[in-house]
Amino acid sequence: MPSDEIGPKQRQPASALAGCLGERPADTIPPPDGRDRLEPLVVRVEDTEVHTQADHAFWRSPVRLGRNPSNDLVAPQAFVSAWHGLIEFDDRGVRYTDLGSTNGSVVDGRALAPRSPAPICVGTEVLIGSLRVTFLRAEAPRSATSATATFPRPGADADGSQGVRPGSITALMRELARTPVDPDPASWHRGLQPGASIGHFELVREIGRGGFGVVFEARDRRLGRPVAFKVVRPGRSSQIRLREDDLQKEAEAVAQLAHPNIVTLYDVGSCESGPYLIFELLRGETLAARMQRASIAPSEALDIAIEIAWALDHAHRVGVVHRDLKPSNVMLCQEGMVKILDFGIAHVLGEADRRAGGSPPYMAPEQWRGQVQDTRTDVFGAAAMLFESLSGRLPYRATRAWSSALEPGARPDVDAAGVDPDLRQLLLRALSPDPEARPRDGHDWLVALLQLRERRDAGGALRRFPGERQASRS
């Protein structure tokens, strides 16, 4: 796909406030049964120093709170950490987690331990310095001085579409298993040209082509929105994958991924040319294009890595491993979001061997050797991208057929300007040839990056908030 417009994901959370909420922690969002009855989570944020107040209604979980503009709930005050807290909600309750911030969070007069979810009730107040964050019942704000931000309904887009239904990928795989493969490699994409209509999608222009197939910018006439229309070239391997239960299950899980840092899959289907995937149309540039265009400041490189880690944390929690993290699969959107592309449904439906995975410069040794790949494989790829964005080079030398990471006693070269001792030690762990030495998954990688960012902030621009909060953390 080209660097200016690319298609795939979003999020999908939900729920209602009633009485005291948050008895049982939950890593994943429950099935969207009865989604039409769900109410938004309403969060009121007051600054008691300057006497401002704003209400925010959220339909999707989790909600990230912090000073960084990529957060869902942005608090620009200097005493707020870049990623300060996390609000999770579902039909089992609401939970607030302090992400290890320097100034901390106080709930009901009690300082929260970092990274320990606390159950939240209607009316509960979370204090962050002079900020008072209150959780309300789902109703329109009555104060004329309040501002309201409303976010889309869970499991649906703002325009009301419901996304990919569970089982859709398996049904498509069954259809492909019954379809003969066209022996003419040049004929599979006949009929795919600007102006053509496939169902309620009108192809506008081609924006990408490769061994996987072809991608068009298209218009969804039913919903009146632009989308990325990705037609996957069917291959013989797709006809045997129906019998591979693990691939089926992972493809279904990928289709249901719902997170602000993962490109949104809207729909799947098939046409004369093969299976197609409908993704959100993203405008911006890939991380690869960004690195070619200009150098990236260390703080920006770390922030991009944190956004990628948020996506991996979510995907790994539901059993999805990317396996092909590289700068061309990371989109830096015009509105400031960072989104991971290509979690691999196209590989399941098309010709590529999904288990092989990887692009040589970012492949972990276990991928080169054809060994088991898991969440630590993604950590390796994410760490390689972080170091490259900081230094302009890769931590291991690699060709299409070999990597220095495979040599006995291999050790990554992570010495570069912008890599301080703490980051160097983290990169050495994450890029270790031995998977056992790496952070175990996206969550551990995220926590390590947030801690690193927090230490940098505490030694720089972050203003400590004076008073009892500091004493309570000692």
Protein Blocks (a to p, Z undefined) as FASTA:
>chain_A
ZZkbccddddfddcddehjehjbccfbdcdfehklmpccdddddddfklopadddddfbd
cddddfblkbmbdcfbfkbcfblbdcdddfkbccdddehianopaeehiacdehiacddd
ehiacdehjbccddddddddfbfkbccdddddehiafkopabjaehklmmmmmmmmmpcc
dfblklmmgoiaghiaehjbccfbdcbdcfklccdddddfknopacddddddddfklmmm
mmmmklmmmmmmmmmgccfkbccdfbdcddfkbccddddddedddfklmmmmpccdfklm
mmmmmmmmmmmmmmmmnopafklacfklcccdfkopacdehehlmmmmmmbdfklgpcfk
lpcfklmnopacdfklmmmmmmmmmmmmmnopafbdcdfkbcfklpghiacdfbdehiaf
klmmmmmmmmpfblklpcfbfklmmmmmmmmmmmmmmmmmbccdedjklmmmZZ
